Amino acid sequence: MNIKIINRHNHIKGEIYTIGIQKKTIEILFLLHAIERIKKWEIKKEMIVETLLLPEEVLVGHGNRYIAHRRYGDHLVRAVYEYENDLPILLTVYFPYRKRYFKRGGTYEDKIFKGS
């Protein structure tokens, strides 16, 4: 499935990414903390977007948060997000070994992109 980052603009809390997928556009707010973690872990933003929109599994986190997983080799992009007024907000992200967190795939407690 073709995913493309169309635009990025600054927001007081971070950056809003406009993403194109299947003739739709979706906006996601990346908090400053998440942006710092992306740099720390040296994860490509395209991998983060793919994890959020086409996850292999999504688990329930603490409070009203969700954790999207997508495997990349022996590792896993683990993206923690929540919603504010229907806007998905990426809170943090990291790149641990997949055997520690990946359950079995196919569990979707939430989906940002409902077309999949």
VMD Tcl script that draws the C-alpha trace (Angstrom):
set ca {
  {0.00 0.00 0.00}
  {1.37 3.39 -0.97}
  {1.82 5.85 1.91}
  {3.24 9.29 1.29}
  {4.08 12.16 3.61}
  {2.47 15.08 1.78}
  {3.19 17.95 4.13}
  {4.59 18.86 7.51}
  {3.96 22.02 9.46}
  {4.89 23.27 12.90}
  {2.49 23.10 15.81}
  {3.01 24.51 19.30}
  {3.33 20.94 20.63}
  {5.41 19.52 17.77}
  {4.74 18.93 14.07}
  {1.61 17.94 12.18}
  {2.17 15.52 9.32}
  {-0.33 15.23 6.50}
  {-0.18 11.75 5.04}
  {-1.74 10.39 1.87}
  {-2.99 6.83 1.79}
  {-5.50 5.25 -0.60}
  {-6.77 8.59 -1.95}
  {-7.35 9.83 1.62}
  {-5.39 12.24 3.77}
  {-4.79 11.83 7.47}
  {-3.18 14.29 9.86}
  {-1.09 13.11 12.82}
  {0.51 15.32 15.45}
  {4.03 14.21 16.39}
  {4.81 15.65 19.84}
  {8.24 17.18 20.43}
  {9.10 14.26 22.72}
  {8.27 11.77 19.95}
  {10.41 13.73 17.47}
  {13.34 13.60 19.91}
  {12.90 9.83 20.28}
  {12.77 9.35 16.51}
  {16.13 11.10 16.28}
  {17.57 9.17 19.25}
  {16.58 5.79 17.81}
  {17.42 6.91 14.23}
  {14.06 5.69 12.93}
  {12.88 6.90 9.54}
  {9.67 8.93 9.75}
  {8.24 6.77 6.98}
  {8.59 3.75 9.27}
  {6.69 5.58 12.01}
  {3.91 6.56 9.63}
  {3.70 3.00 8.30}
  {3.50 1.66 11.86}
  {0.70 4.06 12.78}
  {-1.38 3.56 9.63}
  {-0.63 -0.09 8.79}
  {0.25 -1.73 12.11}
  {0.64 -5.47 12.53}
  {-1.03 -5.14 15.93}
  {-2.40 -2.41 18.19}
  {-2.60 -2.94 21.93}
  {-4.32 -0.92 24.65}
  {-1.91 1.12 26.74}
  {-2.44 3.07 29.96}
  {-5.37 5.46 30.09}
  {-6.73 6.21 26.64}
  {-3.51 5.32 24.85}
  {-2.74 2.76 22.19}
  {0.50 1.07 21.16}
  {1.01 0.28 17.48}
  {3.58 -2.36 16.50}
  {5.27 -3.13 13.22}
  {8.24 -5.46 12.80}
  {11.44 -4.48 11.01}
  {13.95 -7.32 11.10}
  {14.68 -8.34 14.69}
  {13.25 -5.05 15.95}
  {9.84 -3.50 16.35}
  {8.64 0.07 15.96}
  {6.55 0.66 19.05}
  {4.51 3.85 18.64}
  {2.43 5.10 21.58}
  {-0.44 7.39 20.63}
  {-3.74 8.83 21.78}
  {-6.44 11.08 20.37}
  {-7.35 14.69 21.07}
  {-10.58 15.73 19.35}
  {-10.19 12.90 16.81}
  {-6.61 13.99 15.97}
  {-4.10 11.14 16.47}
  {-1.17 12.30 18.60}
  {2.12 10.38 18.61}
  {3.40 10.58 22.19}
  {6.56 8.53 21.98}
  {8.27 5.87 19.92}
  {11.07 3.39 20.36}
  {12.75 0.50 18.55}
  {13.17 -2.50 20.89}
  {13.76 -6.12 20.01}
  {10.50 -7.56 18.73}
  {10.58 -10.68 20.91}
  {10.07 -8.51 23.99}
  {6.78 -6.86 22.94}
  {5.31 -8.42 19.79}
  {2.39 -10.67 20.73}
  {1.39 -12.53 17.57}
  {-0.04 -9.86 15.32}
  {-3.62 -9.53 14.21}
  {-4.89 -7.80 17.37}
  {-6.32 -4.36 16.65}
  {-7.70 -2.49 19.65}
  {-7.73 0.63 17.44}
  {-6.89 1.73 13.92}
  {-6.05 5.27 12.87}
  {-6.54 4.35 9.21}
  {-9.89 2.60 9.03}
  {-9.51 1.63 5.37}
  {-7.32 -1.35 6.13}
}
mol new
graphics top color blue
foreach p $ca { graphics top sphere $p radius 0.5 }
foreach p [lrange $ca 0 end-1] q [lrange $ca 1 end] { graphics top cylinder $p $q radius 0.2 }
display resetview
